Amino acid sequence: MEQLAATGEHKWPLTGGVETVDSSIEDALHREVFEELGGKLNRAELVHLITDVLEDGVGVQHIFAARLEQMDIEARTGTEFDKPERGGYEVVHVPFTAEAIRQLNLMPPELAAFAAGNVEAIKAVLDVQVRAS
């Protein structure tokens, strides 16, 4: 999802944030996809971790490859949509190619580098069974 910040800058931030209602990281992913896109995933696989040193320890961003099964923009519930000072949010379909990824201001930059450098591997993860049933 593209964010047009109040400053006029175009950003492509990660969705996310584990909350107390989430029983797992993957549950947080599904909740966030619904909040941000009114969406439902049919498959999600953890493909990368990004760590950040914080004042109170280490922060970890879990990066998933996922297939969006459905989306209803009218159903999204994220609180950021009620904050005009944060700018606007628009769903934009972008091809999953290294060239298209490099043209985005995808945040954080580590994610942009990982995604652009691993397009085919990320696609392949969703085409094979990763876990035993």
N, C-alpha and C positions, 0 to 999 in steps of 0.2 A: 504494500500500500504506500502510495506516495504522500508525503506530508509537504504542503506548501506552508512553510513557517511564516509567521507574521512579518518577519524581516524580508520576505520574498525569496528566501533560499529554498531550493527543492531538496528534500531529504528522503531517504528510503530506510527508515529505522526498523529494527527488529521489533516484533511484538513480543510480549513476554512479561513474566513476573509471576513467581509462585506465590499463592496466597494460602491462608490457613484452611480454606475450603478444599484445597487440592490435596488429594491423597497421594499423588505422585507427580513427578516432572511431566510425564506424558499427559496426565489429567490436566495439568496447567496449560499445556499446548492446546489441547482440545477446547478448553474454556476460552483461551485467548483467541483462537481462530473464530469461535462463535462471536465473541465480543467485538472483534475488529472487522469481520467480514460477514457475519451471520452465516458462517460456513460450517461444514462438516467434512472431516477427513475420513477417507476409507483406508488409509495406510500411512504410517509414519515410522521412520527409522532414524535413530540417533546417528549422525555422521561426523560430528566434530564438536570439540569443546574449545572455548576461549576463556582463559583465566585472566583476572585483573587483580592486582594488589590493591586492597582497600585499607582505609584507616583501621578497621576492626577485623581484618583478616583477608581472606581471598574470596573473590566473587567468581562464580562460574556461569558462563552462558552456554546452554545446551543447544546445539544446532541440529535440527531435524530436517531430513528430506521427507516430503509428504505429498500425497495426491489429494487434491481438493475434490470431493465428491459432489458437493452442492454449495451454493452461495445465494444468500438473500440479503442484499444490502439494507433493506428496510428492517430486517430483524436484528441488526447489530446493536449492541448495548454498551459499548465502551464509553467510559466517562469523559474521555478526551473530546468526544464529539459535542459536548456541551460547554466547551471552553474556547470561545472564539479567539482569545488572546494567544492560543497555541497555533493558530492558523487553520487551514482547511485540510481535509483528507479526501483523497480520491483513489478509487480502485483503478489501476491501470494494468492491462495485460501486457506482459513483457516476455518475449521468447527466452527460453532457458538456454542461452548460448553464451560463450565466453565474451564475444563482442558486445552483446546487449548488456551483460552484467557490468562490463568495464565502462559503459556509458552512463551508468547510474551513479548517484552519490550514495551508495549502499553503506550503511553503518552497522557495526564498526568496520573500519578498513580491513581488519583481519578477515572478516567474513567475506568481503568482496574479493580479496585475493584467493581465499580458499575456494569459493564457489567458481570463480572464473578459471582457476587452475584445475578443477576437478569435475567439470560438467558431465563428462561421459561416465565417470565412476559414480557420481551421485545418481544419475538416471538409472544405472545398472542396479544399484542397491534396491530400488523399488520394483525391479523386474525379477528378483530372485527371492526364494524363501530364506530368511536369515535365521529364524528360530524353528525348532521342532514344534509341531502342533501340540 
